[in-house]
Amino acid sequence: MNKKYNQTLNTNLFSPNIEIGSQRDGYGKGVLEAGNLDKNVVVLCCDLAESTRSEFFKNEYPERFIEVGVAEQNMAGIGAGLAAEGFIPFCSSYAVFNPGRNWDQIRVSVCYNNWNVKIIGAHAGISVGPDGATHQALEDIAITRVLPNMVVLAPCDEIETKKAVMEAAKINSPVYIRFGRIKSPIFTTEETPFAIGKAQVFREGSDATIISCGYLMYEALKAAEELFKNKIDVEVINCPSIKPLDKKTIISSLNKTKCLVTVEEHQVAGGMGSAILEMLAQEDNYSFAIKMMGMQDKFGESGDPYELLKKYGLTSQDIVNAVMDLLNKKGLKNE
């Protein structure tokens, strides 16, 4: 692998034969392993055990699994009560419902009391595809990161999702974890570092910085590889921890490149990019060129996942175009 890439990444990073996995499988494996390690871990679900992969835990520990039914508000309240008694509840559903439908209960019953409840939002983003706008969560980062005491995570592939779940189980705090439905390349490995509050430099570069999270992280890496063919050397940062952010890693990169493109499968308003800009705005020497890529104040629609990414400008080629456009407009390309 090129030395510019984090050496813990999959050595078949851009191979057509790269392994494909599922983030929801990562959740199922992670919560099961967390349950193996701690008998206080319990799982709640809203009639979606198979779809969210909560069934992995249900099949092994049926006595620690609660089927709430289609009642997300009740699930959050039950989760808060279980946490008050010392359990570690993982409340799982689709992200449009959890935290979308039960935000008030999460706000008051969970976060206000700072109970140790884990909110699991599956099927996030437009890559849910045919399910359409009603089931494509594009606002969930915004409504969770605004809540005091809430940690917000958006892992990038199956392996990182498993790690995020296991790390969430270890901390005494409300945590929201979002992940997609679509199968995607597994490009991290068991050796790739993951920690809450940390970002990882997946590729070193000097001309611009791309920061992404979730499913689109791989598109960002493909874009960096294509840009390098045009002698544009970009740094790519994986930002799975949206709250808290890794200020040190982000600022260090931007002090070098002075140019930032954020990429996420979420509304640009209130998402990961917004969180980064809010952090940068508090810096004394804030002088970076920035472009935010994501959903531009639109709902999604039903369709093939990749066709939707093309329509809404979130493919690797769109990222290439955004970086080149930003560098050309600002005259910032390093010679």
C-alpha positions as MATLAB code, in Angstrom:
seq = 'MNKKYNQTLNTNLFSPNIEIGSQRDGYGKGVLEAGNLDKNVVVLCCDLAESTRSEFFKNEYPERFIEVGVAEQNMAGIGAGLAAEGFIPFCSSYAVFNPGRNWDQIRVSVCYNNWNVKIIGAHAGISVGPDGATHQALEDIAITRVLPNMVVLAPCDEIETKKAVMEAAKINSPVYIRFGRIKSPIFTTEETPFAIGKAQVFREGSDATIISCGYLMYEALKAAEELFKNKIDVEVINCPSIKPLDKKTIISSLNKTKCLVTVEEHQVAGGMGSAILEMLAQEDNYSFAIKMMGMQDKFGESGDPYELLKKYGLTSQDIVNAVMDLLNKKGLKNE';
ca = [
       0.000    0.000    0.000;
       1.179    3.552   -0.768;
       2.864    5.041    2.297;
       0.456    7.988    2.181;
      -2.334    5.705    3.408;
      -2.791    4.619    6.993;
      -0.994    1.306    7.077;
      -3.692   -0.320    9.207;
      -6.239   -0.045    6.382;
      -7.187   -2.958    4.149;
      -4.299   -3.665    1.762;
      -6.868   -4.305   -1.002;
      -8.206   -0.778   -0.569;
      -9.067   -0.161   -4.227;
      -9.207   -3.730   -5.472;
     -12.371   -4.905   -7.256;
     -12.146   -7.898   -4.920;
     -12.295   -5.897   -1.697;
     -14.524   -7.586    0.873;
     -18.058   -6.228    1.114;
     -19.840   -6.059    4.447;
     -22.778   -4.580    6.296;
     -22.707   -1.961    9.019;
     -25.828   -3.441   10.566;
     -23.994   -6.769   10.814;
     -21.252   -4.832   12.579;
     -23.826   -3.571   15.072;
     -25.227   -7.043   15.644;
     -21.786   -8.538   16.209;
     -20.699   -5.643   18.397;
     -23.697   -5.664   20.731;
     -23.479   -9.443   21.051;
     -19.816   -9.236   22.026;
     -20.569   -6.393   24.434;
     -23.254   -8.614   25.940;
     -20.787  -11.476   26.273;
     -18.471   -9.199   28.238;
     -21.085   -7.519   30.455;
     -24.273   -9.173   31.702;
     -25.832   -5.732   32.228;
     -26.071   -5.145   28.468;
     -29.673   -5.497   27.290;
     -31.177   -4.868   23.847;
     -34.546   -3.333   23.000;
     -36.059   -3.211   19.530;
     -39.199   -1.973   17.779;
     -40.245   -5.004   15.746;
     -37.105   -4.733   13.600;
     -34.806   -7.324   15.167;
     -33.904   -8.943   11.856;
     -33.455   -5.698    9.950;
     -31.313   -3.967   12.598;
     -29.475   -7.235   13.372;
     -30.549   -7.027   17.002;
     -31.531  -10.637   16.394;
     -27.872  -11.642   16.866;
     -28.254  -10.684   20.538;
     -31.850  -11.915   20.791;
     -30.895  -15.412   19.638;
     -28.094  -15.697   22.201;
     -29.671  -13.867   25.142;
     -33.469  -13.965   24.778;
     -33.896  -13.214   28.484;
     -32.012   -9.908   27.991;
     -33.897   -8.889   24.861;
     -37.093   -6.802   24.955;
     -39.376   -6.598   21.926;
     -41.163   -3.295   22.440;
     -43.195   -3.388   19.238;
     -43.813   -0.335   17.066;
     -43.487    2.081   19.984;
     -40.247    4.050   19.816;
     -41.299    6.557   22.486;
     -41.966    3.705   24.907;
     -38.631    2.128   24.030;
     -36.729    5.275   25.044;
     -38.623    5.474   28.330;
     -38.057    1.800   29.099;
     -34.384    2.231   28.224;
     -34.101    5.139   30.662;
     -35.717    3.069   33.395;
     -33.398    0.140   32.788;
     -30.371    2.448   32.888;
     -31.598    3.872   36.205;
     -31.435    0.310   37.562;
     -27.867   -0.221   36.376;
     -28.425   -1.909   33.035;
     -26.807   -0.814   29.753;
     -29.690   -0.694   27.262;
     -29.162   -0.569   23.503;
     -32.366    0.810   21.976;
     -32.445   -0.074   18.279;
     -34.632    0.936   15.358;
     -34.412    2.876   12.106;
     -32.846    6.297   12.569;
     -35.939    8.095   11.227;
     -37.825    6.665   14.206;
     -35.018    6.482   16.751;
     -34.132    9.360   17.386;
     -36.556   10.851   14.849;
     -39.872    9.848   16.405;
     -38.848    9.644   20.070;
     -36.642   12.721   20.351;
     -38.637   14.202   23.247;
     -38.273   11.031   25.319;
     -34.552   10.863   24.505;
     -34.166   14.516   25.460;
     -36.031   14.407   28.780;
     -35.905   10.795   29.982;
     -32.391    9.960   28.774;
     -30.207   13.031   28.298;
     -31.690   15.344   30.933;
     -31.115   12.608   33.512;
     -27.810   11.598   31.880;
     -28.786    7.928   31.872;
     -26.516    5.364   30.263;
     -28.714    4.582   27.236;
     -27.381    3.759   23.756;
     -29.568    4.925   20.869;
     -29.018    2.900   17.698;
     -30.162    4.482   14.415;
     -29.998    2.018   11.534;
     -30.809    2.692    7.865;
     -29.499    6.259    7.966;
     -28.874    8.358    4.842;
     -30.207    8.357    1.293;
     -28.373    5.099    0.518;
     -31.325    3.339    2.177;
     -32.553    3.632   -1.409;
     -35.984    2.266   -2.380;
     -37.482    2.904    1.076;
     -37.721    6.561    0.067;
     -37.720    9.901    1.842;
     -39.863    8.837    4.798;
     -37.254    6.242    5.799;
     -34.042    8.104    4.890;
     -32.757    9.754    8.069;
     -30.945   12.938    7.042;
     -31.419   15.038   10.178;
     -30.439   12.638   12.971;
     -26.942   13.990   13.622;
     -28.374   17.488   14.020;
     -31.053   16.519   16.526;
     -28.775   14.319   18.639;
     -25.598   16.382   18.816;
     -27.583   19.367   20.085;
     -28.568   17.388   23.210;
     -26.424   17.894   26.314;
     -24.611   14.740   27.543;
     -25.108   12.923   24.200;
     -22.139   11.355   22.377;
     -22.677   11.042   18.588;
     -20.886    8.434   16.460;
     -21.024    7.660   12.712;
     -18.703    4.714   11.918;
     -17.581    4.051    8.343;
     -17.786    0.297    7.724;
     -18.707   -3.022    9.325;
     -15.564   -3.382   11.419;
     -15.636    0.186   12.693;
     -19.342   -0.122   13.539;
     -18.585   -3.118   15.728;
     -15.816   -1.172   17.467;
     -18.074    1.847   18.003;
     -20.741   -0.308   19.635;
     -18.251   -1.983   21.951;
     -16.676    1.329   22.956;
     -20.107    2.848   23.555;
     -20.887    0.004   25.957;
     -17.833    0.903   28.044;
     -18.679    4.545   28.764;
     -21.314    5.786   31.198;
     -23.110    8.236   28.902;
     -25.971    8.503   26.441;
     -24.625    7.585   22.991;
     -26.161    7.797   19.537;
     -24.722    5.557   16.787;
     -25.933    5.920   13.190;
     -25.191    3.542   10.326;
     -26.493    2.674    6.888;
     -28.260   -0.255    5.309;
     -26.337   -0.612    2.061;
     -23.566   -3.196    1.838;
     -20.218   -1.487    1.413;
     -16.471   -2.164    1.255;
     -14.736   -3.196    4.456;
     -11.668   -0.978    4.255;
     -10.642   -0.755    7.903;
      -9.165   -3.701    9.784;
      -9.101   -4.941   13.367;
      -5.826   -2.994   13.747;
      -7.266    0.356   12.598;
      -7.522    2.587   15.690;
     -10.913    3.647   16.985;
     -11.670    5.735   20.041;
     -14.521    8.016   21.024;
     -13.347   11.616   20.599;
     -10.719   10.702   18.013;
     -10.434   11.121   14.243;
      -8.011    9.133   12.112;
      -5.877   10.335    9.222;
      -6.548    7.656    6.589;
      -4.400    9.359    3.944;
      -1.714   12.006    4.320;
      -1.650   14.977    1.950;
      -0.802   18.657    1.684;
      -3.104   20.371   -0.860;
      -6.516   19.977    0.772;
      -8.273   18.113    3.565;
     -11.323   15.914    3.076;
     -13.198   14.974    6.242;
     -15.961   12.402    6.075;
     -17.825    9.833    8.147;
     -20.044    6.837    7.599;
     -20.596    5.144    4.254;
     -19.190    8.074    2.228;
     -15.749    7.680    3.801;
     -14.856    5.168    1.099;
     -16.007    7.570   -1.620;
     -13.646   10.151   -0.106;
     -10.724    7.732   -0.295;
     -11.518    6.921   -3.933;
     -11.650   10.645   -4.667;
      -8.233   11.169   -3.101;
      -6.771    8.425   -5.275;
      -8.229   10.021   -8.413;
      -7.048   13.505   -7.421;
      -3.510   12.220   -6.946;
      -3.492   11.241  -10.628;
      -3.987   14.957  -11.319;
      -1.132   15.867   -8.952;
      -3.476   17.056   -6.230;
      -2.401   15.583   -2.911;
      -5.224   15.530   -0.361;
      -5.366   14.480    3.251;
      -8.345   12.302    4.148;
      -9.637   12.199    7.707;
     -12.178    9.741    9.052;
     -14.351   11.488   11.651;
     -16.562    8.836   13.282;
     -16.758   10.795   16.527;
     -18.904   13.819   15.714;
     -19.483   14.679   19.345;
     -16.952   14.996   20.838;
     -14.814   16.115   17.892;
     -11.074   15.560   17.627;
     -10.076   19.215   17.488;
      -6.338   18.528   17.547;
      -6.279   16.256   14.484;
      -8.598   18.474   12.438;
      -6.807   21.741   13.240;
      -3.411   20.182   12.602;
      -4.482   19.101    9.118;
      -6.083   22.442    8.227;
      -3.092   24.428    9.415;
      -1.195   22.486    6.755;
      -3.664   22.472    3.852;
      -5.790   25.624    4.486;
      -8.573   23.994    2.473;
     -11.421   21.757    3.663;
     -14.161   19.679    2.029;
     -16.589   17.928    4.378;
     -18.609   14.981    3.058;
     -21.568   13.330    4.756;
     -24.811   11.488    4.026;
     -26.845   14.007    6.035;
     -28.241   17.510    5.700;
     -25.376   19.999    5.554;
     -27.300   22.023    8.157;
     -26.517   20.662   11.591;
     -24.410   17.699   10.524;
     -20.760   16.746   10.865;
     -19.614   19.622    8.650;
     -21.569   22.116   10.719;
     -20.027   20.738   13.903;
     -16.544   21.196   12.436;
     -17.291   24.748   11.280;
     -18.666   25.653   14.697;
     -15.424   24.446   16.223;
     -13.281   26.334   13.676;
     -15.244   29.555   14.156;
     -13.951   29.683   17.713;
     -10.334   29.648   16.567;
      -8.394   32.931   16.649;
      -6.841   32.427   13.207;
      -9.785   31.024   11.286;
      -8.777   31.392    7.619;
      -9.644   28.219    5.747;
     -11.431   27.722    2.418;
     -14.369   25.383    3.021;
     -16.996   23.481    1.053;
     -19.645   21.342    2.723;
     -21.000   18.355    0.803;
     -24.178   16.598    1.850;
     -27.904   16.972    1.332;
     -28.526   20.606    0.424;
     -31.822   21.277    2.209;
     -33.615   18.503    0.327;
     -35.443   15.295    1.111;
     -34.367   12.139   -0.654;
     -36.502    9.884   -2.828;
     -36.955    6.244   -3.708;
     -34.320    4.777   -5.997;
     -31.171    2.737   -6.388;
     -28.697    3.799   -3.662;
     -25.839    4.685   -5.998;
     -28.133    6.499   -8.420;
     -29.352    8.599   -5.516;
     -25.782    9.432   -4.517;
     -25.172   10.558   -8.109;
     -28.328   12.658   -8.212;
     -27.499   14.464   -4.987;
     -23.810   14.932   -5.802;
     -22.190   12.605   -3.265;
     -20.074   10.228   -5.354;
     -16.280   10.107   -5.460;
     -16.318   12.063   -8.726;
     -18.421   14.781   -7.099;
     -15.855   14.985   -4.312;
     -13.062   15.262   -6.895;
     -14.922   18.107   -8.590;
     -15.541   19.881   -5.292;
     -11.882   19.770   -4.280;
     -10.652   20.975   -7.668;
     -13.248   23.746   -7.792;
     -12.364   24.959   -4.314;
      -8.647   24.969   -5.025;
      -9.114   26.760   -8.354;
     -11.412   29.429   -6.952;
      -9.220   30.186   -3.999;
      -5.904   29.790   -5.785;
      -4.760   27.572   -2.979;
      -3.161   24.644   -4.749;
       0.287   24.111   -3.239;
       3.043   24.116   -5.820;
];
